[in-house]
Amino acid sequence: MKAAVWKDYHVVEVQEVPDPQISEHEVLIKVWAAGVCATDLEVISGRFIYGAPPHVLGHEIAGEIVQTGSAVTTRRVGERVVVETSVGCGHCEFCRRGDRHLCPEMTEIGFTPHWGGYAQYVKAPAENLFVIPDNISYDEAGILESTVCPVGGLMRLGVHFGETVLVYGVGPAGIAFIQGAKAMGAGRVIAVARSEERLRRAAGFGADYLICSKTEDVRAKVLEYTDGKGADLVCEAAGSPETILSACACARRSGRIILYGIPDRDKPLTLPYTDIIMNQLEMYGVVGNPHVWEPLLQLASSGRFNLRDMVTAAFPLDRIGDAMRLMEDSVHKPIKVVVHPWES
């Protein structure tokens, strides 16, 4: 098969490699769309150490089942599926309750040792697959993974009807927070970003108020929009020390804060512990969640979560280098890019 192989740091080459061989509990998937994630770019460049080359990356995967293992009874050939990538040990307390993403021995499809979706075929445990509704395209399903963590955080904390939700960052995660909050009943969603273009994008996905942190006082505007109270729920998807501190300052008393963006390792962060304690703030970290995939697919199928407009560019696998360069373009950066392994 054809695959984009991460050969060395900063080096990805498309070449012929052997097809994956499945075990009795696995399925073989023909990959029709794979989302390009910023995490992969960090790994390829060496800025984020998660495995080592040579390897086939790609953890946002949608395709068609073409072969099932001898013990697989829940999936069948021909099904259109999206791949949940967490692989647990199957025996620990987290795996037993369905939270394999928290397994101490968890590995991920797309990272060492599991080859990922930047290839024409990928193998996965049958239990990791979710059927794609008929009205959802492979491209849409191919970026679903990028929205699962934010929406999973919202589901974990809950969005109470009429609450004000404040979102920092308007990349894929921020847009997922915006759409998820609106779908769950938020009364107002406020988006914060440095780019006016990204703020216009946020409005298109449902944000009610927009704050440009480059030119406006974020806390003053949040207080203005919330009658001086602050936001009930703050979603931090920008991942900078400045936005995390601002999130603490803009949450109302007894407010909740979701931490999703990860600051650079070389940027120190000192939290305002006194404010957190005295204002009784609740802070939560979020990571992947297997329980979110099915309801999120149904939400998208019903038209209440717009995946289609999040896919802003597509490339054949042979041009994965162009896809990755576009993802790193700070001027024309798209929301999400997908690659098509079978397109020439």
VOPAGU-2260 file (C-alpha; in pm, 1 decimal, decimal comma):
REM VOPAGU-2260
SITE   aa  ch    i         X         Y         Z
SITE  MET   A    0       0,0       0,0       0,0
SITE  LYS   A    1      93,6     365,9     -26,5
SITE  ALA   A    2     172,5     550,0     297,9
SITE  ALA   A    3     325,1     877,7     412,0
SITE  VAL   A    4     617,3     762,1     625,6
SITE  TRP   A    5     771,8     986,5     888,9
SITE  LYS   A    6    1132,1     900,3     804,1
SITE  ASP   A    7    1315,7    1141,7    1029,7
SITE  TYR   A    8    1257,3    1472,9    1202,0
SITE  HIS   A    9    1120,8    1718,3     943,2
SITE  VAL   A   10    1111,1    1440,3     680,6
SITE  VAL   A   11     792,8    1270,8     551,2
SITE  GLU   A   12     799,3    1063,3     232,2
SITE  VAL   A   13     519,4     884,0      47,0
SITE  GLN   A   14     627,6     530,3     -38,9
SITE  GLU   A   15     510,2     172,0     -79,6
SITE  VAL   A   16     492,3     -31,5     242,4
SITE  PRO   A   17     340,4    -371,0     332,3
SITE  ASP   A   18     -33,8    -385,9     400,8
SITE  PRO   A   19    -128,4    -421,0     771,0
SITE  GLN   A   20    -199,5    -774,8     893,1
SITE  ILE   A   21    -493,3    -799,6    1133,2
SITE  SER   A   22    -539,2   -1018,6    1440,7
SITE  GLU   A   23    -859,9   -1204,0    1527,1
SITE  HIS   A   24   -1005,9    -904,3    1713,6
SITE  GLU   A   25    -907,9    -639,6    1459,4
SITE  VAL   A   26   -1046,8    -507,2    1133,0
SITE  LEU   A   27    -876,0    -371,2     823,1
SITE  ILE   A   28    -998,5     -32,7     705,9
SITE  LYS   A   29    -959,5     127,8     365,0
SITE  VAL   A   30    -883,6     489,1     455,9
SITE  TRP   A   31   -1086,8     740,0     255,6
SITE  ALA   A   32   -1006,2    1050,1     461,5
SITE  ALA   A   33    -752,5    1135,4     730,6
SITE  GLY   A   34    -745,8    1466,5     914,0
SITE  VAL   A   35    -413,9    1646,7     947,5
SITE  CYS   A   36    -361,0    1734,9    1312,7
SITE  ALA   A   37    -128,1    2000,3    1449,9
SITE  THR   A   38      -0,1    1741,1    1698,7
SITE  ASP   A   39     145,8    1541,6    1409,9
SITE  LEU   A   40     331,9    1850,1    1290,9
SITE  GLU   A   41     475,0    1894,4    1640,1
SITE  VAL   A   42     585,5    1529,7    1645,4
SITE  ILE   A   43     744,1    1544,1    1299,1
SITE  SER   A   44     940,6    1855,7    1389,9
SITE  GLY   A   45    1055,9    1715,1    1723,4
SITE  ARG   A   46     883,3    1988,8    1919,9
SITE  PHE   A   47     666,6    1720,8    2084,4
SITE  ILE   A   48     828,6    1385,6    2160,1
SITE  TYR   A   49     569,0    1111,5    2114,3
SITE  GLY   A   50     726,3     807,9    1952,5
SITE  ALA   A   51    1009,9     803,8    1703,4
SITE  PRO   A   52    1063,6     761,1    1329,4
SITE  PRO   A   53    1024,9     569,0    1109,1
SITE  HIS   A   54     647,8     559,8    1154,2
SITE  VAL   A   55     314,9     623,8     982,0
SITE  LEU   A   56     125,8     894,8    1168,9
SITE  GLY   A   57    -238,7    1002,9    1141,3
SITE  HIS   A   58    -493,4     963,8    1420,9
SITE  GLU   A   59    -800,9    1122,3    1257,8
SITE  ILE   A   60    -932,3     841,6    1040,4
SITE  ALA   A   61   -1246,3     753,6     844,7
SITE  GLY   A   62   -1288,0     470,6     599,4
SITE  GLU   A   63   -1453,8     146,2     495,8
SITE  ILE   A   64   -1411,2    -196,6     653,3
SITE  VAL   A   65   -1261,6    -439,4     400,1
SITE  GLN   A   66   -1166,8    -730,6     628,1
SITE  THR   A   67   -1261,5    -852,4     975,7
SITE  GLY   A   68   -1073,8   -1078,3    1215,5
SITE  SER   A   69   -1203,7   -1427,4    1287,9
SITE  ALA   A   70   -1335,4   -1328,6    1633,6
SITE  VAL   A   71   -1507,1   -1006,1    1524,2
SITE  THR   A   72   -1887,1   -1024,7    1545,2
SITE  THR   A   73   -1985,5    -660,1    1594,6
SITE  ARG   A   74   -1859,4    -515,1    1265,5
SITE  ARG   A   75   -1895,5    -622,3     903,3
SITE  VAL   A   76   -1724,0    -566,2     570,8
SITE  GLY   A   77   -1857,7    -262,7     385,8
SITE  GLU   A   78   -1944,2     -52,1     690,3
SITE  ARG   A   79   -1837,2     311,1     683,5
SITE  VAL   A   80   -1655,5     377,9    1010,0
SITE  VAL   A   81   -1458,8     633,2    1205,2
SITE  VAL   A   82   -1173,0     520,7    1429,1
SITE  GLU   A   83   -1144,5     601,2    1800,1
SITE  THR   A   84    -772,1     573,7    1853,9
SITE  SER   A   85    -717,7     487,8    2223,7
SITE  VAL   A   86    -588,1     134,0    2277,1
SITE  GLY   A   87    -593,5      20,7    2639,9
SITE  CYS   A   88    -469,8    -288,7    2820,7
SITE  GLY   A   89    -826,6    -417,0    2856,4
SITE  HIS   A   90    -781,8    -521,3    3219,0
SITE  CYS   A   91    -730,6    -215,4    3441,7
SITE  GLU   A   92   -1007,8     -31,7    3626,5
SITE  PHE   A   93   -1026,2     234,8    3355,8
SITE  CYS   A   94   -1052,9     -11,7    3067,5
SITE  ARG   A   95   -1315,1    -215,8    3254,4
SITE  ARG   A   96   -1538,5      89,6    3288,5
SITE  GLY   A   97   -1489,1     194,4    2925,1
SITE  ASP   A   98   -1234,6     471,2    2985,8
SITE  ARG   A   99    -946,9     318,1    2791,7
SITE  HIS   A  100    -816,1     668,1    2715,3
SITE  LEU   A  101    -711,9     684,4    3084,4
SITE  CYS   A  102    -543,1     343,2    3089,4
SITE  PRO   A  103    -189,8     371,2    3236,8
SITE  GLU   A  104     -66,8     156,6    2945,6
SITE  MET   A  105    -271,2     338,2    2680,9
SITE  THR   A  106    -125,4     366,9    2331,9
SITE  GLU   A  107    -280,3     540,3    2032,5
SITE  ILE   A  108    -341,0     445,1    1672,7
SITE  GLY   A  109    -128,3     685,4    1472,5
SITE  PHE   A  110     152,5     691,3    1728,1
SITE  THR   A  111     419,2     434,9    1814,9
SITE  PRO   A  112     367,6     137,7    1798,9
SITE  HIS   A  113      45,0     159,6    1592,4
SITE  TRP   A  114      59,9     281,2    1233,1
SITE  GLY   A  115    -196,8     547,0    1156,6
SITE  GLY   A  116    -420,4     685,1     886,0
SITE  TYR   A  117    -175,3     858,6     652,0
SITE  ALA   A  118    -194,0     540,1     446,9
SITE  GLN   A  119    -431,5     353,3     219,7
SITE  TYR   A  120    -509,9      97,5     489,1
SITE  VAL   A  121    -505,0      94,7     868,1
SITE  LYS   A  122    -592,8    -173,9    1121,2
SITE  ALA   A  123    -782,9    -114,6    1444,5
SITE  PRO   A  124    -955,5    -310,8    1722,5
SITE  ALA   A  125   -1318,7    -371,9    1632,3
SITE  GLU   A  126   -1429,9    -209,1    1959,6
SITE  ASN   A  127   -1271,5     119,6    1848,5
SITE  LEU   A  128   -1502,6     173,8    1551,7
SITE  PHE   A  129   -1819,7     378,3    1517,1
SITE  VAL   A  130   -2048,7     361,5    1215,9
SITE  ILE   A  131   -2074,4     685,5    1018,4
SITE  PRO   A  132   -2433,5     803,0     954,5
SITE  ASP   A  133   -2531,1     801,6     587,2
SITE  ASN   A  134   -2553,9    1180,9     566,7
SITE  ILE   A  135   -2201,6    1236,6     702,7
SITE  SER   A  136   -1916,8    1232,0     449,3
SITE  TYR   A  137   -1580,7    1064,7     496,0
SITE  ASP   A  138   -1418,3    1408,7     511,5
SITE  GLU   A  139   -1648,7    1514,9     794,0
SITE  ALA   A  140   -1595,9    1190,0     983,2
SITE  GLY   A  141   -1223,1    1218,3     917,9
SITE  ILE   A  142   -1197,3    1526,1    1139,5
SITE  LEU   A  143   -1435,9    1406,4    1410,9
SITE  GLU   A  144   -1149,7    1309,5    1642,6
SITE  SER   A  145   -1038,0    1672,7    1663,7
SITE  THR   A  146   -1373,7    1771,9    1813,5
SITE  VAL   A  147   -1416,6    1483,5    2058,1
SITE  CYS   A  148   -1192,5    1614,7    2337,4
SITE  PRO   A  149   -1357,9    1959,2    2359,6
SITE  VAL   A  150   -1711,5    1821,7    2339,2
SITE  GLY   A  151   -1616,5    1548,6    2585,6
SITE  GLY   A  152   -1506,1    1817,2    2829,9
SITE  LEU   A  153   -1839,8    1992,0    2794,7
SITE  MET   A  154   -2025,6    1665,0    2847,7
SITE  ARG   A  155   -1816,6    1589,0    3155,4
SITE  LEU   A  156   -1892,5    1921,9    3321,9
SITE  GLY   A  157   -2232,9    1986,2    3168,9
SITE  VAL   A  158   -2360,7    2310,4    3022,2
SITE  HIS   A  159   -2664,5    2434,8    3210,2
SITE  PHE   A  160   -2941,5    2595,9    3009,7
SITE  GLY   A  161   -2884,3    2967,7    2960,9
SITE  GLU   A  162   -2526,5    2975,1    3091,8
SITE  THR   A  163   -2257,6    3202,2    2951,1
SITE  VAL   A  164   -1965,4    3012,3    2800,5
SITE  LEU   A  165   -1636,5    3187,0    2724,6
SITE  VAL   A  166   -1402,0    3027,6    2468,2
SITE  TYR   A  167   -1035,4    3120,1    2423,6
SITE  GLY   A  168    -893,1    3026,7    2083,8
SITE  VAL   A  169   -1081,9    2974,0    1759,3
SITE  GLY   A  170    -896,8    2683,8    1602,1
SITE  PRO   A  171   -1065,6    2343,5    1558,1
SITE  ALA   A  172   -1092,4    2290,9    1935,2
SITE  GLY   A  173   -1234,5    2637,0    1998,1
SITE  ILE   A  174   -1492,3    2591,1    1723,0
SITE  ALA   A  175   -1586,8    2255,3    1874,7
SITE  PHE   A  176   -1632,0    2422,5    2214,2
SITE  ILE   A  177   -1851,4    2691,5    2055,8
SITE  GLN   A  178   -2072,7    2447,0    1868,3
SITE  GLY   A  179   -2092,9    2201,1    2156,3
SITE  ALA   A  180   -2187,7    2470,6    2405,8
SITE  LYS   A  181   -2463,4    2602,9    2179,6
SITE  ALA   A  182   -2598,2    2252,9    2117,9
SITE  MET   A  183   -2609,0    2187,1    2493,6
SITE  GLY   A  184   -2812,9    2496,4    2572,6
SITE  ALA   A  185   -2569,2    2779,6    2642,6
SITE  GLY   A  186   -2742,9    3115,8    2646,7
SITE  ARG   A  187   -2439,4    3313,4    2532,5
SITE  VAL   A  188   -2108,3    3207,2    2384,9
SITE  ILE   A  189   -1824,1    3458,7    2387,1
SITE  ALA   A  190   -1522,0    3391,6    2163,8
SITE  VAL   A  191   -1177,1    3540,0    2228,4
SITE  ALA   A  192    -895,4    3545,2    1972,2
SITE  ARG   A  193    -618,6    3772,4    1849,5
SITE  SER   A  194    -725,1    3751,6    1484,7
SITE  GLU   A  195   -1026,2    3939,0    1347,9
SITE  GLU   A  196   -1052,6    3679,8    1071,1
SITE  ARG   A  197   -1076,5    3398,1    1322,8
SITE  LEU   A  198   -1338,5    3588,2    1518,8
SITE  ARG   A  199   -1550,5    3622,1    1205,1
SITE  ARG   A  200   -1510,4    3248,0    1165,5
SITE  ALA   A  201   -1628,3    3198,9    1524,8
SITE  ALA   A  202   -1942,5    3399,3    1453,1
SITE  GLY   A  203   -2019,3    3169,7    1162,1
SITE  PHE   A  204   -2017,1    2872,5    1398,2
SITE  GLY   A  205   -2247,7    3029,3    1655,6
SITE  ALA   A  206   -2049,1    3265,4    1880,2
SITE  ASP   A  207   -2273,3    3546,0    2007,5
SITE  TYR   A  208   -2003,7    3791,8    2118,3
SITE  LEU   A  209   -1651,5    3842,3    1983,6
SITE  ILE   A  210   -1351,4    3986,8    2166,5
SITE  CYS   A  211   -1023,0    4068,1    1993,8
SITE  SER   A  212    -759,0    4021,9    2262,5
SITE  LYS   A  213    -509,5    4216,5    2051,9
SITE  THR   A  214    -706,9    4540,6    2075,8
SITE  GLU   A  215    -960,6    4497,2    2357,5
SITE  ASP   A  216    -955,5    4444,3    2733,9
SITE  VAL   A  217   -1087,7    4089,1    2755,1
SITE  ARG   A  218   -1196,1    4096,6    3119,1
SITE  ALA   A  219   -1372,1    4432,4    3080,6
SITE  LYS   A  220   -1566,3    4308,9    2777,0
SITE  VAL   A  221   -1660,9    3980,9    2947,4
SITE  LEU   A  222   -1793,4    4169,6    3249,6
SITE  GLU   A  223   -1984,3    4401,6    3016,4
SITE  TYR   A  224   -2150,1    4107,0    2840,7
SITE  THR   A  225   -2234,7    3926,8    3167,3
SITE  ASP   A  226   -2371,6    4210,9    3381,3
SITE  GLY   A  227   -2051,2    4220,2    3583,5
SITE  LYS   A  228   -2063,7    3852,1    3685,5
SITE  GLY   A  229   -1815,1    3679,2    3457,1
SITE  ALA   A  230   -1857,3    3357,5    3260,3
SITE  ASP   A  231   -2018,8    3047,7    3409,0
SITE  LEU   A  232   -1791,7    2817,9    3209,0
SITE  VAL   A  233   -1457,8    2906,0    3049,5
SITE  CYS   A  234   -1301,1    2684,8    2781,4
SITE  GLU   A  235    -929,0    2747,1    2731,0
SITE  ALA   A  236    -815,6    2616,2    2392,3
SITE  ALA   A  237    -539,1    2864,6    2309,7
SITE  GLY   A  238    -276,0    2712,1    2534,6
SITE  SER   A  239     -79,4    3017,1    2639,1
SITE  PRO   A  240       2,1    3127,2    2995,5
SITE  GLU   A  241    -165,0    3461,8    2923,7
SITE  THR   A  242    -497,5    3310,7    2818,3
SITE  ILE   A  243    -498,6    3065,9    3110,1
SITE  LEU   A  244    -451,0    3354,3    3353,6
SITE  SER   A  245    -719,5    3552,7    3171,2
SITE  ALA   A  246    -954,3    3254,2    3197,1
SITE  CYS   A  247    -914,7    3258,2    3575,4
SITE  ALA   A  248    -985,1    3632,2    3583,1
SITE  CYS   A  249   -1295,3    3608,2    3363,6
SITE  ALA   A  250   -1471,7    3318,4    3536,5
SITE  ARG   A  251   -1750,5    3411,6    3774,1
SITE  ARG   A  252   -1744,3    3312,3    4139,1
SITE  SER   A  253   -1792,8    2933,8    4157,5
SITE  GLY   A  254   -1728,0    2919,3    3783,0
SITE  ARG   A  255   -1579,7    2623,1    3596,8
SITE  ILE   A  256   -1273,8    2624,3    3373,7
SITE  ILE   A  257   -1183,5    2360,2    3114,4
SITE  LEU   A  258    -811,8    2342,5    3036,1
SITE  TYR   A  259    -743,3    2195,4    2692,9
SITE  GLY   A  260    -471,8    2404,3    2527,2
SITE  ILE   A  261    -120,1    2301,0    2631,0
SITE  PRO   A  262     136,9    2579,1    2682,6
SITE  ASP   A  263     487,5    2545,0    2540,1
SITE  ARG   A  264     723,0    2371,7    2779,8
SITE  ASP   A  265     956,4    2671,1    2783,6
SITE  LYS   A  266     683,7    2913,0    2894,0
SITE  PRO   A  267     647,7    2913,7    3273,9
SITE  LEU   A  268     298,6    2940,3    3420,0
SITE  THR   A  269     213,2    3058,1    3769,7
SITE  LEU   A  270    -153,4    3015,6    3855,1
SITE  PRO   A  271    -337,1    3277,2    4066,7
SITE  TYR   A  272    -400,1    3034,2    4350,8
SITE  THR   A  273    -551,4    3292,5    4584,5
SITE  ASP   A  274    -811,1    3395,5    4325,8
SITE  ILE   A  275    -888,7    3032,9    4242,8
SITE  ILE   A  276    -941,7    2953,2    4610,2
SITE  MET   A  277   -1131,1    3266,5    4711,7
SITE  ASN   A  278   -1358,6    3257,0    4405,8
SITE  GLN   A  279   -1407,8    2881,1    4447,5
SITE  LEU   A  280   -1320,3    2807,5    4086,1
SITE  GLU   A  281   -1328,7    2452,6    3952,6
SITE  MET   A  282   -1059,8    2361,3    3698,9
SITE  TYR   A  283   -1070,3    2050,8    3480,6
SITE  GLY   A  284    -828,5    1896,8    3234,6
SITE  VAL   A  285    -980,4    1712,1    2940,1
SITE  VAL   A  286    -848,5    1444,8    2707,2
SITE  GLY   A  287   -1005,4    1194,9    2463,8
SITE  ASN   A  288   -1331,7    1027,4    2558,8
SITE  PRO   A  289   -1466,5     707,8    2393,9
SITE  HIS   A  290   -1815,9     782,9    2526,6
SITE  VAL   A  291   -1850,9    1099,5    2316,4
SITE  TRP   A  292   -1810,7     959,8    1965,6
SITE  GLU   A  293   -2157,2     811,2    1917,3
SITE  PRO   A  294   -2357,8    1109,0    2051,5
SITE  LEU   A  295   -2135,5    1350,5    1859,7
SITE  LEU   A  296   -2193,5    1161,5    1534,5
SITE  GLN   A  297   -2567,8    1177,8    1597,0
SITE  LEU   A  298   -2543,8    1548,3    1677,3
SITE  ALA   A  299   -2364,7    1608,5    1347,5
SITE  SER   A  300   -2612,4    1390,5    1159,3
SITE  SER   A  301   -2902,3    1593,9    1298,8
SITE  GLY   A  302   -2747,4    1917,6    1171,5
SITE  ARG   A  303   -2672,0    2059,2    1516,3
SITE  PHE   A  304   -2293,5    2026,8    1486,2
SITE  ASN   A  305   -2135,6    2152,0    1163,7
SITE  LEU   A  306   -1841,2    1936,5    1060,4
SITE  ARG   A  307   -1876,0    2011,5     690,2
SITE  ASP   A  308   -1764,1    2374,0     709,1
SITE  MET   A  309   -1474,4    2284,6     937,2
SITE  VAL   A  310   -1311,0    2098,4     646,6
SITE  THR   A  311   -1154,7    2383,5     453,4
SITE  ALA   A  312    -900,1    2202,1     232,6
SITE  ALA   A  313    -827,1    1853,9      97,9
SITE  PHE   A  314    -520,2    1702,3     -69,7
SITE  PRO   A  315    -424,2    1364,6    -216,4
SITE  LEU   A  316    -182,4    1169,3       1,4
SITE  ASP   A  317      99,0    1239,9    -246,2
SITE  ARG   A  318      67,3    1607,4    -149,7
SITE  ILE   A  319      66,2    1558,2     226,2
SITE  GLY   A  320     362,9    1794,4     248,4
SITE  ASP   A  321     147,5    2071,8      99,8
SITE  ALA   A  322    -131,7    1984,7     343,6
SITE  MET   A  323     104,4    2013,7     639,1
SITE  ARG   A  324     254,8    2340,0     516,0
SITE  LEU   A  325     -94,0    2485,8     482,7
SITE  MET   A  326    -172,4    2383,2     840,1
SITE  GLU   A  327     133,7    2577,9     954,0
SITE  ASP   A  328      51,7    2887,8     746,2
SITE  SER   A  329     -21,9    3155,7    1005,5
SITE  VAL   A  330    -181,3    3384,9     744,0
SITE  HIS   A  331    -405,7    3145,3     551,1
SITE  LYS   A  332    -436,0    2873,2     813,6
SITE  PRO   A  333    -750,1    2663,7     753,8
SITE  ILE   A  334    -967,0    2511,3    1022,6
SITE  LYS   A  335    -902,9    2151,1     919,1
SITE  VAL   A  336    -725,5    1981,8     629,0
SITE  VAL   A  337    -782,2    1622,7     518,3
SITE  VAL   A  338    -580,7    1392,5     294,7
SITE  HIS   A  339    -727,6    1133,2      58,9
SITE  PRO   A  340    -501,2     825,3      37,7
SITE  TRP   A  341    -673,0     687,7    -274,2
SITE  GLU   A  342    -679,2    1011,3    -470,4
SITE  SER   A  343    -402,8    1080,4    -720,5
